[in-house]
Amino acid sequence: MRLDLVHRVVPVVEDRSAQDGVGARFDRLDEVVELAGALLLILGFRARFVALSLAGFCVVTALLFHANFTDRTQMFHFLKNFAIVGGLLALYVSGPGRMSFDGMNDGPE
């Protein structure tokens, strides 16, 4: 997969956020998505759907905002996001435990 498209999109996103103040809105949206997703995962409410959604969110975030591989900090955050994706996919595969909202709805085994 070539990342040429990513390198063309990121400067556009950065220019627009500087001009329109969109960066602040993206930051707020990012915080809400991450906080809501974390709370839903902790409670185990629709855990598989939330885990898969957050994994997709982390992939998009890594590719759009952390794809500058010449900067060590950006590379670190890129790899961190993919490590988080691995954990979220493991949760998606294994599912929530018995002490979750989804586990309580399954009934006795």
C-alpha positions in Angstrom: 0.0 0.0 0.0 1.4 3.4 -1.0 1.0 6.2 1.4 1.2 8.9 -1.2 -2.5 9.7 -0.7 -1.9 10.1 3.0 0.9 12.6 2.4 -1.3 14.6 0.1 -4.3 14.6 2.6 -2.4 15.5 5.8 -1.2 18.9 4.6 -4.7 19.8 3.4 -6.2 18.8 6.8 -3.5 20.8 8.7 -4.0 23.9 6.4 -7.8 23.8 6.9 -7.5 23.3 10.6 -5.2 26.3 10.8 -7.5 28.5 8.7 -10.9 27.5 10.0 -10.1 26.6 13.6 -11.3 23.1 12.7 -8.5 21.5 14.6 -10.2 22.5 17.9 -13.4 20.8 16.7 -11.6 17.7 15.7 -9.8 17.6 19.0 -13.2 17.8 20.9 -14.7 15.1 18.6 -11.6 13.0 19.2 -11.9 13.3 22.9 -15.6 12.5 23.0 -15.1 9.4 20.8 -12.3 8.1 22.9 -13.9 8.8 26.2 -17.3 7.4 25.2 -15.6 4.3 23.7 -13.5 3.7 26.8 -16.5 4.0 29.1 -18.5 1.6 26.9 -15.7 -0.9 26.8 -15.2 -0.7 30.6 -18.9 -1.3 31.1 -19.0 -4.0 28.4 -21.9 -2.5 26.6 -21.9 -3.6 23.0 -18.2 -4.4 23.5 -17.5 -6.1 20.2 -19.1 -3.3 18.1 -17.3 -0.6 20.2 -13.9 -2.4 20.0 -14.2 -2.8 16.2 -15.3 0.9 15.8 -12.4 2.1 18.0 -10.0 -0.1 16.0 -11.1 1.5 12.8 -10.9 5.0 14.4 -7.3 4.3 15.5 -6.3 3.1 12.0 -7.7 6.2 10.4 -6.1 8.4 13.0 -2.7 6.8 12.5 -2.8 7.0 8.7 -4.0 10.6 8.6 -2.2 12.2 11.4 0.9 10.1 12.2 2.2 9.0 8.8 5.3 11.2 8.8 7.8 8.4 9.2 10.8 10.8 9.2 9.8 12.2 12.6 10.5 9.7 15.4 7.7 11.0 17.5 5.1 10.6 14.8 6.5 7.1 14.1 6.1 6.2 17.8 2.5 7.4 17.8 1.8 5.5 14.5 3.1 2.3 16.0 1.3 3.0 19.3 -2.0 3.3 17.5 -1.5 0.0 15.7 -0.6 -1.6 19.1 -4.0 -0.3 20.4 -5.7 -1.7 17.3 -4.2 -5.1 18.1 -5.6 -5.0 21.6 -9.0 -3.9 20.4 -9.1 -6.7 17.8 -8.2 -9.2 20.5 -11.2 -7.9 22.6 -13.4 -8.1 19.5 -12.4 -11.8 19.0 -12.7 -12.8 22.6 -15.8 -10.8 23.5 -16.7 -9.3 26.8 -16.6 -11.3 30.0 -19.4 -12.4 32.3 -19.1 -9.2 34.4 -20.3 -6.9 31.6 -23.7 -5.8 30.3 -23.3 -8.0 27.2 -22.3 -11.0 29.5 -25.3 -10.5 31.7 -27.7 -10.7 28.8 -26.4 -14.1 27.7 -28.0 -15.8 30.6 -26.7 -18.8 32.5 -24.5 -21.2 30.6 
